Amino acid sequence: MSLHQNSGRWRLGLALSLLTVFLWGILPIALAVILQALDVYTVIWFRFLVSFILLSVYLGVRGELPKLKQLPAVAWKLLAIATLMLGANYFFFMQGLALTSPANAEVLIQLATLLLGFGGLVIFHERYTLRQWVGVGVLICGYVIFFRDQLSNLITAHGTYIFGSGLVAVGASVWAIYALAQKQLLQSLSSSNIMMLIYGGAALLFTPLARPDTILKLNHLQLGMLIFCALNTLIAYGAFAESLEHWEASRVSAVLTLAPIVTLISVELVAILVPTLIPAENITITGIIGAILVVAGSMAIALGKKK
């Protein structure tokens, strides 16, 4: 089986990756709000269902619906793996988020992008230059410094907090498997076709567990947050899938590691503008230094040139 080759349009891949970072960075805040009113299964089901419907209509109008009869057997297997893994990622991440906090969940989920990067090196035979390996070291040091306070909470916090963090870590692992399967699927389907099928399959998986009637009881703010989460799913994963068409998986993963910084900045802004919505995160000067190292390391990996 041959491996997918990207288009080489790295600037477009970078732009799509940055859009994904922004959307994923602000998503935990909206999820934390909506989980106060809905159960995890209903939120996941609604996000996948809305994304599937909107993307199906869009592709149908453009005459770009997937031709399923032409798919080889290996593509069906990869599609099943990608669907199961993305559904599992949503479940574990949101369960962990409900037991911890937006910042903590976004920190731990970054294990996924690091695993995706190393998966790109091993499976797709991508290569890091010396500068990129130095970037990996800087990035890791930055995370150790930046999230020092958050990591210390994992030792002293209540058992449910530790359990929630473990769920997010599991979610990170299954997401990396999804992303690698999704990238290989690009040989048989376009990125939009892949995401449409995954959304539909995942929506079916969560249908027996969802409680659609509870959505009718939401207030305007909660309903707005739920709709935002659904649209975020469609746009962010669409941008991510398309970025893999144009850029290496290892470099896309490097840019995605910036999401926790977006989350922490967003949490601070929301805490100032709407202090009753979510609690603020405390960031010391040490944390700021760590954040700078994270950005520097990520950019070194993402933008380092091949030899």
C-alpha positions in Angstrom: 0.0 0.0 0.0 1.5 3.3 -1.1 1.5 6.3 1.3 -0.2 9.7 0.9 2.0 12.5 -0.4 1.2 16.1 0.4 0.9 18.8 -2.2 3.8 20.8 -1.0 1.7 24.0 -0.6 3.1 24.6 2.9 1.8 28.1 3.3 -1.8 27.0 2.9 -1.1 24.1 5.2 0.2 26.5 7.8 -2.7 28.8 7.5 -5.2 26.0 7.9 -3.3 24.7 10.9 -3.4 28.1 12.6 -7.2 28.3 12.0 -7.5 24.9 13.6 -5.4 26.0 16.6 -7.6 29.0 17.2 -10.9 27.0 17.0 -9.6 24.2 19.2 -8.1 26.7 21.6 -11.5 28.4 22.4 -13.5 25.2 22.2 -12.9 23.9 25.7 -14.4 27.1 27.1 -17.7 26.6 25.2 -17.8 22.9 26.1 -17.3 23.7 29.8 -20.3 26.0 29.7 -22.6 23.6 27.8 -21.6 20.6 30.0 -23.3 22.4 32.9 -26.6 21.8 31.2 -26.2 18.7 28.9 -24.7 15.3 29.3 -21.6 14.3 27.3 -23.3 11.9 24.9 -25.9 14.4 23.8 -23.3 17.1 23.2 -21.2 14.8 21.1 -24.1 13.4 19.2 -25.4 16.9 18.3 -21.9 18.1 17.2 -21.4 15.2 14.9 -25.0 15.2 13.5 -25.0 19.0 12.7 -21.6 18.7 11.1 -22.7 15.7 9.0 -25.9 17.4 7.8 -24.3 20.7 6.9 -21.3 19.1 5.1 -23.6 16.6 3.3 -25.7 19.5 2.0 -22.7 21.5 0.9 -21.1 18.5 -0.9 -24.4 17.6 -2.5 -24.9 21.0 -3.9 -21.4 20.9 -5.4 -21.9 17.4 -6.7 -19.0 16.2 -4.6 -20.6 13.4 -2.5 -18.3 10.4 -2.0 -18.6 7.5 -4.4 -18.7 4.7 -1.9 -18.9 1.8 -4.4 -15.4 2.7 -5.7 -13.7 2.5 -2.3 -11.2 -0.3 -1.9 -11.5 -2.6 1.1 -8.5 -1.1 2.9 -10.2 2.3 2.7 -13.3 1.0 4.5 -11.1 -0.5 7.2 -9.3 2.9 7.7 -12.6 4.7 7.7 -13.9 2.4 10.4 -10.8 3.0 12.5 -10.9 6.7 12.0 -14.6 6.9 13.0 -14.2 4.8 16.1 -11.1 6.7 17.2 -12.5 10.2 16.7 -15.7 9.2 18.5 -13.6 7.8 21.4 -11.5 11.0 21.4 -14.6 13.2 21.8 -15.9 10.9 24.6 -12.7 10.7 26.6 -11.8 14.4 26.2 -15.3 15.7 27.2 -15.5 13.3 30.2 -12.1 14.5 31.3 -13.0 18.1 30.7 -16.1 17.7 32.9 -14.0 16.4 35.7 -11.1 19.0 35.4 -10.9 22.4 33.7 -10.5 23.8 30.1 -6.8 24.6 30.6 -5.9 21.3 32.1 -7.8 19.4 29.4 -6.2 21.4 26.6 -2.7 20.8 28.1 -3.0 17.1 28.3 -4.7 16.7 24.9 -1.4 18.0 23.4 0.0 14.5 23.8 -2.1 13.8 20.7 -0.3 16.2 18.5 3.1 15.0 19.7 2.1 11.4 19.0 0.8 12.5 15.6 4.2 14.1 14.8 6.2 11.0 15.8 3.6 8.9 13.9 4.3 11.0 10.8 8.0 10.3 11.2 7.6 6.5 11.5 4.6 5.7 9.3 4.9 8.3 6.5 8.7 8.4 6.6 8.8 12.1 7.2 12.1 13.5 8.5 13.1 16.2 11.0 16.2 18.3 10.5 18.5 19.1 13.4 16.8 22.4 13.9 13.5 20.6 14.2 14.8 18.2 16.8 16.2 21.1 18.8 12.7 22.6 18.5 11.2 19.4 20.0 13.6 19.8 23.0 12.7 23.5 23.4 9.0 22.7 23.1 9.2 20.0 25.8 11.1 22.3 28.1 8.5 25.0 27.5 5.7 22.7 28.5 7.4 21.6 31.6 7.9 25.2 32.7 4.6 26.6 31.4 2.4 23.9 33.0 4.3 23.5 36.2 1.5 24.8 38.3 -1.1 22.7 36.5 0.9 19.5 36.7 1.4 20.1 40.5 -2.4 20.1 40.8 -2.5 16.6 39.4 -0.6 15.4 42.5 -2.5 17.3 45.2 -6.0 17.4 43.6 -9.0 15.2 44.4 -9.2 11.7 42.9 -11.8 12.7 40.4 -9.5 15.4 39.0 -6.7 12.8 38.5 -9.2 10.4 36.9 -10.4 13.1 34.6 -6.8 13.9 33.5 -6.3 10.2 32.8 -9.4 10.2 30.5 -8.0 13.2 28.6 -4.7 11.4 28.1 -6.5 8.3 26.7 -8.4 10.7 24.4 -5.1 12.1 23.2 -3.8 8.6 22.3 -6.9 7.6 20.3 -6.9 11.0 18.5 -3.4 10.3 17.2 -4.5 7.0 15.7 -7.5 8.7 14.1 -5.3 11.4 12.5 -2.9 8.9 11.1 -5.7 6.8 9.6 -7.4 9.9 8.3 -4.2 11.0 6.5 -3.8 7.7 4.8 -7.5 7.9 3.7 -6.6 10.9 1.6 -5.4 8.5 -1.1 -8.9 7.3 -1.7 -11.1 10.3 -0.7 -11.0 14.0 -0.5 -10.7 15.5 3.0 -14.3 16.8 2.9 -15.6 13.4 1.9 -13.7 11.7 4.7 -15.0 14.1 7.3 -18.6 13.7 6.1 -18.4 9.9 6.4 -16.7 10.1 9.8 -19.3 12.6 11.1 -22.2 10.5 10.0 -20.7 7.3 11.4 -19.9 8.9 14.7 -23.4 10.4 15.0 -24.8 6.9 14.5 -22.5 5.6 17.3 -23.8 8.1 19.8 -27.5 8.1 18.8 -28.6 5.4 21.3 -27.0 7.3 24.1 -28.2 10.8 23.3 -31.1 12.6 24.8 -32.3 15.1 22.2 -35.2 16.3 24.3 -32.9 17.9 26.8 -31.7 20.4 24.1 -35.2 22.0 24.2 -34.6 23.0 27.8 -31.5 25.1 27.2 -31.5 28.8 27.6 -30.3 31.1 24.8 -26.7 31.2 26.0 -26.4 27.5 26.4 -28.1 26.9 23.0 -25.7 29.3 21.4 -22.7 27.6 22.9 -24.0 24.2 21.7 -24.4 25.5 18.1 -21.0 27.1 18.3 -19.5 23.8 19.4 -21.1 22.0 16.4 -19.9 24.6 13.9 -16.5 24.5 15.5 -16.4 20.8 14.9 -17.2 21.2 11.2 -14.8 24.1 10.5 -11.9 23.0 12.7 -11.7 19.4 11.6 -12.3 20.5 8.0 -9.3 22.8 8.2 -7.2 20.1 9.9 -8.1 17.5 7.3 -7.3 19.9 4.5 -4.0 21.0 6.1 -2.8 17.4 5.8 -3.3 17.6 2.1 -0.7 20.3 1.8 1.7 19.9 4.7 3.5 17.1 6.5 1.7 15.5 9.5 4.7 16.2 11.7 4.7 19.9 11.0 0.9 20.2 11.3 1.2 18.6 14.7 3.8 21.1 15.7 1.5 24.1 15.0 -1.4 22.4 16.8 0.6 22.4 20.0 -0.1 26.1 20.3 -3.7 25.4 21.2 -3.2 25.5 25.0 -1.9 29.1 24.8 -5.0 30.1 22.9 -7.1 28.4 25.6 -5.3 30.2 28.5 -5.5 33.6 26.9 -9.2 33.0 26.1 -9.9 31.9 29.6 -8.3 35.1 31.0 -10.4 37.3 28.6 -13.6 35.5 29.4 -12.9 35.8 33.1 -12.5 39.5 32.7 -15.5 40.1 30.4 -17.9 37.5 32.0 -16.4 36.6 35.4 -19.3 34.4 36.4 -19.0 32.1 33.3 -15.6 30.3 34.1 -12.8 30.9 36.7 -9.6 32.6 35.6 -6.3 30.8 35.3 -3.3 32.2 37.2 -0.2 32.6 35.0 3.1 33.6 36.7 6.2 35.1 35.0 7.6 31.5 34.9 4.5 30.5 33.0 5.0 33.3 30.5 8.6 32.2 29.9 7.4 28.7 29.3 4.8 29.9 26.9 7.5 31.7 24.9 9.5 28.5 24.7 6.5 26.5 23.6 5.9 29.0 20.7 9.6 29.0 19.8 9.8 25.2 19.8 6.6 24.8 17.8 7.7 27.2 15.2 11.1 25.6 14.9 9.5 22.3 14.2 6.8 23.6 11.9 9.0 25.9 9.8 12.3 24.1 9.8 13.4 23.3 6.3 14.4 19.9 5.0 18.0 19.2 4.2 
